Every structure is written in structure tokens, then in C-alpha cells.
Amino acid sequence: MDQEGADPNFTSTAALGADRVVVTVTGEVDMSTADAMYESGTKDDAPAATLDLRGVTFFDSAAIHALLRLAERYGDRLTVLPSPQVRRVLEISGLSTQPWLSD
């Protein structure tokens, strides 16, 4: 990742349904993009959220922090769909057994 700016392939889009917001994230989530991921998950005041990270190729400590903020906000109403890269980072971080992490 170029330290000078956000990954040009990064996207974070939110779709609000009747009972939850679905946030789809692609590309690299790092210190330059983690806040955008968090903001996508919180801008619509939905009571629940699904964070679809299956298109994420890189996930660093800033991304983990943003994810934990979302977990704090939504509690058991958060579902995270990880890519293999995200799952590996969460395993290394000791977060792979969290109830919000989907198989």
C-alpha cells in the first residue's frame, strides 16, 4: 500500500434494508480507509449491520480498531463476512472466536 493515500481500489458502500445496514467493503482497509468503513456502517442509524469483507485484500490494526468500534456499537446485531485475508488477521489477533464473525 502506498503510504501517500488510500487504495484506489478501496470501496465501502452501504445499503439500508428494513432492519439492517449491509456494508460491502473491497480493497485494502488500513489507516487511510478504516474510518470510511466505520462511517459506512454507522451513517444510517440501522439497528443491526452486516459487514461484508469478502472483497478485502488487506486488513491492518486500524481496520481492526474500526471493526471493534462497530462491534461495540452493534453488539450481537453485527455479522462479519470475512475474506481469507481478514480471517487470518483476526486469527492472529485473537479475535477469530468472536460471535459476530461468520463462518
N, C-alpha and C positions, 0 to 999 in steps of 0.2 A: 504494500500500500504506500502510495506517495504521501509523505508527511505534509505536503503543501495543501491538500484539500481532500474533499470527500471523494469516495469511489464514484466515478461517473456511471457505473452500473448499479449503484445503490438505489433502491426504491422502497418506499414504505407507504402503502395505501390502506385506507380504512374503508370498510363497507359496513354501514349500520343496518342491522336487522331488527326484528321486533324485540328481541330480548338480549342481544349481544352485539358487540363490535368485532368484526373479523379484520385483523391487521395482517396483511401479506407483505413480507419483507424479502428482498433479494439483494445479492451482492455482499459487500463487506460491512459488518457492523463494528465500528470502532469509535474512538473518541470524537471523530468528526461527524458521525452519523447516529450514534446511540440516542442522543436527545430527540432526533427526528422520529426514531422508532417509538420512544416513550410517548411523545406528543401525539403520534397517530393513534396510540392506544387509549388516550385519555381525553381527546377533544370532544367527544360526543356524549359524555356522561352516561354511557351504557352501564347497565347493572352487571354485565359479565363480558368477558373478552376471550377470543381465540387469537393466539399469536402464531401465525403460520411462518415458520422459519425454514421451511424445506428448501428454499432457494438461496439460503445464506451460505457463503463460501468461506467466511472468516468471522470470528466472534471473539472479542478480546475482553479485558476486565471492565472497560467502560460499558460494553454491551451487557455483561453480567450484572453490573450495577443497575442499568436501566431495566433489565428483566426483573431483578429483585424488587425494584420500586413498583413495577406493575403487579408482581405477586403480592406485595404489601397492600396495594390499592384494592385488588380484586379478591384476594384470599382464595377460597375454594371455588370461586367462579371464574378462574383463569385456566385455560388449556393452552399448552405449548406444543406445537408440532415441530420437532427439531430436524434439521438436516444431519447427516452423519458427522459433519464438522462441529456443529453446535453440540450434538450429543457427546462427542469426545471431550470438548471443553468443559461441559457440565460434569462429566465423569471425573475428570482431573480435579475439578473444583470442589468435588464432594456434593454436588447438587443433583446427581442423577436419580436420587430416590424421592425427590420432591413430588407431592401429589399432583401438581399441575403439569408435570412432564408426561406427555403421551407416549405410548409405545409405538 
